[in-house]
Amino acid sequence: MNRPGWMLPALALLGGCAVAPPYVAPGLDAPGDWTAAAKAAHAAPSHETPGTHTPRSWWQELEDPLLEQLMLEATTRNFDLQFARARILEARASHAIAAAALAPGITGSTRTGRRNTEPLGREQSTSLFEATFDAHWELDLFGGSAARVQAAQASESSLAYEAQSVLLTLRAEVARNYIDLRTAQRRRGLALDTLAASRTLAELTGSLRDAGLRTELDAAQARSLVLSLETRLPRLDTATAAAIRRIETLLGHPPGSLDEILAAPRPVPMAARPAILDSPAQVLARRPDVQRAERRLAAAASLHRAAVADLYPKVSVGALFGIRDTSGNASLGIGALSAGLVAPIFNAGRLRAERQAAEARSEQAHLAYRHAVLKALEDVEVSLVAYGNADRNRRVLDRLVSNEAHRLALAQARYRRGIAPFSDVLEAQRTLYAAQEEQADADAEVARGYVALAKSIGG
């Protein structure tokens, strides 16, 4: 019976048979609205329709041209981002390698030589030349190779989303450190202004003491305020230098290279317009960490299908064709067809253990995906609350600073008229400076809150 005549077509008909159901992306279990949305007066609702996730340059809303310049430079020089992009290139090559397994492979070879075709003592050598092409193709009957290709493609996509996540984090880090820098410079300016006023007051109090018009206690209290303010400057200088050094590292610059452009104080950047608050489903669909987790789940599910396919037989077909030329004879065409089947019979349970391991990894990826969704929702909710509270706190502190400035003016007037002690003036000045420091921190907290919210909703 000529079995290959019917065997090969029958095996070809089996091509593409799957041993496991195809992967279906899990649905996003998103709530209808944010629980903190009612308190998010600082965030505007989005008018986008699902699927139109246009990237927003949120850092441009801070209206700081220098920050925009730093952002642009960070996207080209940051080492973490370059590393993430290099990993995408590696994954792309792995995808191409996996896809090549689905196509036939053809190799070519040539052989030449001389041989003696007569008994020893009778020299009768002939020359031989042979050129052949060998084709080999493993039929993907049960979808194992196709599943590996899908896994490689999903892994490539997951790394692309990981690069997006790195970029999102990078921009947030640049903005946060820039805000920290401007906050430290603002606090240093406040300290210097208050220190100058305190030194003038201390000198005046010392002159009045020498004239017998003020007590030594008044002079000592004035000097204490000056010394207390002087202790703030080294810490603020350290905070300023640390923020500049951190920005330089994020941008891939050596220390000191950005001192010239960052040393001059600037205001803390504040968002000109409210953040756009999308629906939970839109945010989850845009966040790169959620999409990365879903692609990792897809890769794990595909590798599980490939491990199941390994339990079944593998069939390969081959063909050889070429020419053979010997001296004294005409060139001959040579060729052959072959088919083979390899089935796992005994492997000490290795293949089944590999399937079980792949199934466990798929379950882990599914749990990681669900956790990523919950973490994303948590990030937005916390960012909304923090941003709203920071904004309310800033408004209260604005009123507090105005009140403390008025209080200092009253204390100075009462002291000049001799109806209040000098300690009232010092206490009012100390309290005003503390309120101004808190006001600077509150402005920075609002700016950081905007950055955190923008990052949490996926940029």
C-alpha positions as CSV (number, residue, x, y, z in Angstrom):
1,M,0.0,0.0,0.0
2,N,1.4,3.4,-1.0
3,R,0.7,5.1,2.3
4,P,2.4,8.4,1.7
5,G,0.0,9.1,-1.2
6,W,-2.9,9.5,1.3
7,M,-1.0,10.3,4.4
8,L,0.3,13.7,3.5
9,P,-3.0,15.1,2.3
10,A,-4.7,13.8,5.4
11,L,-2.0,15.4,7.6
12,A,-2.3,18.7,5.7
13,L,-6.1,18.7,6.4
14,L,-5.3,18.6,10.1
15,G,-3.1,21.7,9.9
16,G,-4.3,24.5,12.1
17,C,-6.1,22.2,14.6
18,A,-6.0,23.8,18.0
19,V,-5.8,21.9,21.2
20,A,-6.8,24.8,23.4
21,P,-9.3,27.7,22.9
22,P,-7.9,30.9,21.6
23,Y,-7.1,33.8,24.0
24,V,-9.8,36.3,24.6
25,A,-8.8,39.5,26.4
26,P,-10.7,39.9,29.8
27,G,-13.2,42.7,30.1
28,L,-12.3,45.8,32.1
29,D,-14.2,45.6,35.4
30,A,-14.5,49.4,35.7
31,P,-17.0,51.3,37.8
32,G,-19.3,53.8,36.2
33,D,-17.8,56.8,37.9
34,W,-15.1,57.8,40.4
35,T,-16.1,57.9,44.1
36,A,-14.2,61.1,44.5
37,A,-15.7,62.7,41.4
38,A,-18.1,64.9,43.4
39,K,-15.1,66.5,45.2
40,A,-13.1,67.0,42.1
41,A,-14.0,70.6,41.3
42,H,-10.4,70.9,40.2
43,A,-10.9,68.3,37.4
44,A,-13.1,68.8,34.4
45,P,-15.1,65.9,32.8
46,S,-13.9,64.6,29.5
47,H,-15.8,64.9,26.3
48,E,-13.9,62.2,24.5
49,T,-15.8,59.1,23.2
50,P,-14.4,55.7,24.1
51,G,-11.5,54.7,21.8
52,T,-10.4,58.3,21.1
53,H,-7.6,58.4,23.6
54,T,-5.6,61.4,22.2
55,P,-2.5,61.9,24.3
56,R,-2.5,65.2,26.2
57,S,0.7,67.1,26.9
58,W,-0.3,67.8,30.5
59,W,3.0,69.4,31.4
60,Q,2.3,72.2,28.9
61,E,-0.6,73.2,31.2
62,L,2.0,74.2,33.8
63,E,3.0,77.0,31.4
64,D,6.7,76.9,32.0
65,P,8.8,76.9,28.8
66,L,11.9,75.7,30.6
67,L,10.0,72.7,32.0
68,E,8.8,71.9,28.4
69,Q,12.4,72.0,27.2
70,L,13.5,69.6,29.9
71,M,10.6,67.3,29.1
72,L,11.7,67.2,25.4
73,E,15.3,66.5,26.3
74,A,14.3,63.8,28.8
75,T,12.6,61.8,26.1
76,T,15.8,61.5,24.1
77,R,18.5,61.2,26.7
78,N,17.1,59.3,29.7
79,F,18.8,56.0,30.2
80,D,15.9,54.1,31.5
81,L,13.8,55.1,28.5
82,Q,16.6,54.1,26.1
83,F,16.9,50.7,27.9
84,A,13.2,50.2,27.5
85,R,13.3,51.0,23.8
86,A,16.3,48.6,23.3
87,R,14.2,45.8,24.9
88,I,11.5,46.4,22.4
89,L,14.1,45.9,19.6
90,E,15.1,42.6,21.2
91,A,11.5,41.5,21.5
92,R,10.8,42.4,17.9
93,A,13.7,40.2,16.8
94,S,12.4,37.3,19.0
95,H,9.0,37.8,17.4
96,A,10.6,37.4,13.9
97,I,12.5,34.3,15.1
98,A,9.2,32.7,16.3
99,A,7.4,33.6,13.1
100,A,10.2,32.0,11.0
101,A,9.3,28.6,12.5
102,L,6.0,28.7,10.6
103,A,7.7,28.9,7.2
104,P,9.6,26.2,5.4
105,G,13.4,26.2,5.7
106,I,15.6,25.7,2.7
107,T,19.4,25.1,2.8
108,G,21.7,24.7,-0.1
109,S,25.0,22.7,-0.3
110,T,27.6,21.8,-2.9
111,R,30.1,19.0,-2.9
112,T,33.1,18.3,-5.2
113,G,35.9,15.7,-5.3
114,R,37.6,12.9,-7.1
115,R,37.5,9.2,-6.5
116,N,39.0,6.0,-7.9
117,T,36.4,3.6,-9.3
118,E,38.9,0.7,-10.1
119,P,40.8,-1.8,-8.0
120,L,44.1,-0.9,-6.4
121,G,46.9,-0.7,-9.0
122,R,44.6,0.4,-11.7
123,E,44.2,4.2,-11.7
124,Q,40.8,5.2,-13.0
125,S,39.7,8.3,-11.1
126,T,36.6,10.3,-11.8
127,S,35.5,13.7,-10.7
128,L,32.2,14.4,-8.9
129,F,30.2,17.6,-8.5
130,E,26.9,17.8,-6.7
131,A,24.6,20.7,-5.9
132,T,21.5,20.2,-3.8
133,F,18.7,22.2,-2.1
134,D,17.1,20.7,1.0
135,A,13.7,21.9,2.1
136,H,12.2,21.2,5.5
137,W,8.8,22.1,6.9
138,E,7.3,21.1,10.3
139,L,3.5,21.2,10.0
140,D,1.9,23.2,12.8
141,L,-1.0,20.7,13.2
142,F,-2.0,21.6,16.7
143,G,-1.1,25.3,16.7
144,G,2.0,25.2,18.9
145,S,4.2,27.3,16.7
146,A,1.4,29.7,16.0
147,A,0.8,30.1,19.7
148,R,4.5,30.8,20.3
149,V,4.4,33.5,17.6
150,Q,1.4,35.0,19.3
151,A,3.2,34.9,22.6
152,A,6.2,36.7,21.1
153,Q,4.0,39.3,19.5
154,A,2.2,39.9,22.9
155,S,5.6,40.1,24.7
156,E,6.7,42.7,22.1
157,S,3.5,44.7,22.7
158,S,3.9,44.4,26.5
159,L,7.4,45.9,26.3
160,A,6.1,48.7,24.1
161,Y,3.5,49.5,26.8
162,E,6.3,49.2,29.4
163,A,8.3,51.9,27.5
164,Q,5.2,54.1,27.6
165,S,5.0,53.5,31.3
166,V,8.6,54.4,31.7
167,L,8.1,57.6,29.7
168,L,5.0,58.5,31.8
169,T,6.9,58.0,35.0
170,L,9.9,59.9,33.6
171,R,7.8,63.0,32.8
172,A,6.2,62.9,36.2
173,E,9.6,62.6,37.9
174,V,11.0,65.5,35.9
175,A,8.0,67.6,36.8
176,R,8.1,66.7,40.5
177,N,11.8,67.4,40.8
178,Y,11.4,70.7,38.9
179,I,8.6,71.6,41.4
180,D,10.8,70.6,44.3
181,L,13.6,72.8,42.9
182,R,11.4,75.9,42.5
183,T,9.9,75.3,45.9
184,A,13.3,75.2,47.6
185,Q,14.3,78.3,45.7
186,R,11.1,80.1,46.8
187,R,11.6,79.1,50.4
188,R,15.2,80.2,50.3
189,G,14.0,83.6,48.9
190,L,11.5,83.9,51.8
191,A,14.2,83.0,54.3
192,L,16.5,85.6,52.9
193,D,13.8,88.4,52.8
194,T,12.8,87.6,56.4
195,L,16.4,87.3,57.5
196,A,17.2,90.8,56.0
197,A,14.2,92.3,57.9
198,S,15.2,90.5,61.1
199,R,18.8,91.7,60.9
200,T,17.6,95.3,60.5
201,L,15.3,94.8,63.5
202,A,18.1,93.2,65.5
203,E,20.5,96.1,64.7
204,L,17.8,98.7,65.6
205,T,17.0,96.8,68.9
206,G,20.7,96.7,69.7
207,S,21.1,100.4,69.2
208,L,18.1,101.1,71.4
209,R,19.5,98.8,74.1
210,D,22.8,100.7,74.0
211,A,20.8,103.9,74.4
212,G,19.0,102.5,77.4
213,L,15.6,102.4,75.6
214,R,15.3,98.6,75.2
215,T,16.2,95.7,77.4
216,E,18.9,93.1,76.8
217,L,16.1,90.5,76.6
218,D,14.6,92.4,73.6
219,A,18.0,92.4,71.9
220,A,18.6,88.7,72.6
221,Q,15.2,87.7,71.2
222,A,15.9,89.7,68.0
223,R,19.3,87.9,67.7
224,S,17.7,84.5,68.2
225,L,15.3,85.1,65.3
226,V,18.2,86.0,63.1
227,L,20.2,82.9,64.0
228,S,17.1,80.7,63.6
229,L,16.6,81.9,60.1
230,E,20.3,81.5,59.3
231,T,20.1,77.8,60.1
232,R,17.4,77.3,57.4
233,L,19.7,78.4,54.5
234,P,22.1,75.4,54.4
235,R,19.2,72.9,54.3
236,L,17.5,74.9,51.6
237,D,20.8,75.0,49.6
238,T,21.1,71.3,49.9
239,A,17.5,70.8,48.7
240,T,18.1,73.0,45.7
241,A,21.3,71.2,44.8
242,A,19.7,67.8,45.2
243,A,16.8,68.7,42.9
244,I,19.2,70.0,40.2
245,R,21.4,66.9,40.4
246,R,18.3,64.7,40.2
247,I,17.0,66.5,37.1
248,E,20.5,66.2,35.5
249,T,20.5,62.4,36.1
250,L,17.0,62.1,34.6
251,L,18.1,63.9,31.5
252,G,21.3,61.9,31.2
253,H,23.6,64.9,32.0
254,P,26.7,64.9,34.3
255,P,26.5,66.9,37.5
256,G,26.8,70.6,37.1
257,S,25.8,70.7,33.5
258,L,22.4,72.3,34.2
259,D,23.4,74.7,36.9
260,E,23.4,77.7,34.6
261,I,19.9,77.3,33.4
262,L,18.3,76.0,36.6
263,A,20.0,78.1,39.3
264,A,18.0,81.3,38.6
265,P,14.8,81.1,40.8
266,R,11.4,80.8,39.0
267,P,7.9,80.6,40.3
268,V,6.5,77.1,41.1
269,P,4.6,76.0,37.9
270,M,0.9,75.8,38.4
271,A,-1.7,74.3,36.0
272,A,-3.6,77.0,34.1
273,R,-6.6,74.7,33.5
274,P,-8.1,71.8,35.4
275,A,-7.1,68.3,34.7
276,I,-9.3,66.3,32.3
277,L,-11.1,63.6,34.2
278,D,-12.1,60.7,32.0
279,S,-14.4,57.9,32.9
280,P,-12.8,54.9,34.7
281,A,-13.1,52.7,31.6
282,Q,-11.3,55.3,29.5
283,V,-8.6,55.7,32.0
284,L,-8.0,52.0,32.3
285,A,-7.9,51.7,28.5
286,R,-5.2,54.4,28.3
287,R,-3.0,53.4,31.3
288,P,0.1,51.7,29.9
289,D,0.6,49.5,33.0
290,V,-2.9,48.0,32.6
291,Q,-2.3,47.4,28.9
292,R,1.1,45.9,29.7
293,A,-0.4,43.5,32.2
294,E,-3.1,42.4,29.6
295,R,-0.4,41.7,27.0
296,R,1.6,39.7,29.5
297,L,-1.5,37.7,30.2
298,A,-2.0,37.2,26.4
299,A,1.6,36.0,26.2
300,A,1.2,33.6,29.1
301,A,-2.0,32.2,27.7
302,S,-0.4,31.6,24.3
303,L,2.6,29.8,25.9
304,H,0.1,27.6,27.7
305,R,-1.5,26.7,24.4
306,A,2.0,25.9,23.0
307,A,2.8,23.7,26.0
308,V,-0.5,21.8,25.4
309,A,0.4,21.3,21.8
310,D,3.8,19.8,22.7
311,L,1.9,16.8,24.1
312,Y,0.8,15.8,20.6
313,P,2.7,14.4,17.7
314,K,4.7,16.6,15.4
315,V,4.8,16.0,11.6
316,S,7.4,17.3,9.2
317,V,7.8,17.0,5.5
318,G,11.0,17.5,3.4
319,A,12.2,17.6,-0.1
320,L,15.6,17.4,-1.8
321,F,16.4,18.4,-5.3
322,G,19.6,19.2,-7.2
323,I,22.1,18.0,-9.8
324,R,25.0,15.5,-9.9
325,D,27.7,15.6,-12.4
326,T,30.4,12.9,-12.7
327,S,33.3,12.9,-15.3
328,G,32.3,11.1,-18.4
329,N,28.6,11.2,-17.7
330,A,25.9,13.7,-18.3
331,S,24.5,15.8,-15.4
332,L,21.7,14.0,-13.6
333,G,18.8,15.6,-11.7
334,I,18.3,14.1,-8.2
335,G,15.4,14.5,-5.8
336,A,13.5,13.0,-2.9
337,L,10.4,13.6,-0.8
338,S,10.0,12.5,2.8
339,A,7.6,12.8,5.7
340,G,8.1,12.0,9.3
341,L,6.2,11.9,12.5
342,V,7.6,12.3,16.0
343,A,5.3,11.5,19.0
344,P,6.2,11.8,22.7
345,I,6.0,8.3,24.2
346,F,8.0,8.5,27.5
347,N,9.6,11.7,29.0
348,A,9.2,11.0,32.7
349,G,6.3,13.5,32.9
350,R,8.3,16.4,31.6
351,L,5.9,17.6,29.0
352,R,2.9,17.5,31.4
353,A,4.9,19.3,34.0
354,E,5.7,22.0,31.5
355,R,2.1,22.3,30.6
356,Q,1.2,22.6,34.3
357,A,3.9,25.2,34.8
358,A,2.6,27.2,31.8
359,E,-0.9,27.0,33.2
360,A,0.3,28.3,36.6
361,R,2.1,31.2,34.9
362,S,-1.0,32.0,33.0
363,E,-3.0,32.1,36.2
364,Q,-0.3,34.3,37.8
365,A,-0.6,36.7,34.8
366,H,-4.4,36.8,35.2
367,L,-4.1,37.7,38.8
368,A,-1.4,40.4,38.0
369,Y,-3.8,41.9,35.4
370,R,-6.7,42.1,37.9
371,H,-4.3,43.6,40.5
372,A,-3.1,46.2,37.9
373,V,-6.7,47.2,37.2
374,L,-7.4,47.7,40.9
375,K,-4.2,49.6,41.5
376,A,-4.9,51.9,38.6
377,L,-8.4,52.7,40.0
378,E,-6.8,53.3,43.5
379,D,-4.2,55.6,42.0
380,V,-6.8,57.8,40.4
381,E,-9.0,57.9,43.5
382,V,-6.2,58.8,45.8
383,S,-4.8,61.4,43.4
384,L,-8.3,63.0,43.1
385,V,-8.7,63.3,46.9
386,A,-5.1,64.5,47.4
387,Y,-5.4,67.1,44.6
388,G,-8.7,68.4,45.9
389,N,-7.5,68.6,49.5
390,A,-4.2,70.3,48.5
391,D,-6.2,72.9,46.6
392,R,-8.5,73.7,49.5
393,N,-5.5,73.8,51.9
394,R,-3.7,76.3,49.6
395,R,-6.8,78.6,49.6
396,V,-6.9,78.6,53.4
397,L,-3.2,79.3,53.7
398,D,-3.5,82.2,51.3
399,R,-6.0,83.8,53.8
400,L,-3.7,82.8,56.7
401,V,-0.7,84.6,55.2
402,S,-2.8,87.7,54.7
403,N,-4.0,87.6,58.2
404,E,-0.5,87.0,59.7
405,A,0.8,90.0,57.7
406,H,-2.0,92.2,59.1
407,R,-1.2,90.8,62.6
408,L,2.5,91.8,62.2
409,A,1.6,95.3,61.1
410,L,-0.7,95.7,64.2
411,A,2.0,94.3,66.5
412,Q,4.6,96.7,65.1
413,A,2.2,99.7,65.5
414,R,1.3,98.7,69.1
415,Y,5.0,98.3,69.9
416,R,5.9,101.7,68.5
417,R,3.1,103.3,70.7
418,G,4.5,101.4,73.7
419,I,1.3,99.4,74.5
420,A,2.7,96.0,73.5
421,P,6.0,94.2,74.3
422,F,8.7,93.6,71.7
423,S,8.0,89.8,72.0
424,D,4.7,90.4,70.2
425,V,6.5,91.7,67.2
426,L,9.0,88.9,67.1
427,E,6.2,86.3,67.5
428,A,4.2,87.9,64.8
429,Q,7.2,87.9,62.4
430,R,8.0,84.3,63.3
431,T,4.4,83.2,62.7
432,L,4.2,85.1,59.4
433,Y,7.4,83.4,58.1
434,A,6.1,80.0,59.1
435,A,2.8,80.7,57.3
436,Q,4.6,81.8,54.2
437,E,6.7,78.6,54.3
438,E,3.5,76.5,54.6
439,Q,2.0,78.6,51.7
440,A,5.0,77.7,49.5
441,D,4.7,74.1,50.4
442,A,0.9,74.2,49.7
443,D,1.5,75.6,46.2
444,A,4.0,72.9,45.6
445,E,1.6,70.3,46.9
446,V,-1.1,71.5,44.4
447,A,1.4,71.3,41.6
448,R,2.6,67.9,42.6
449,G,-1.1,66.8,42.9
450,Y,-1.7,67.9,39.4
451,V,1.3,65.9,38.2
452,A,0.2,62.8,40.2
453,L,-3.4,63.1,38.8
454,A,-2.1,63.5,35.2
455,K,0.1,60.4,35.7
456,S,-2.6,58.3,37.3
457,I,-5.0,58.9,34.4
458,G,-2.3,57.8,31.9
459,G,-1.2,61.2,30.8
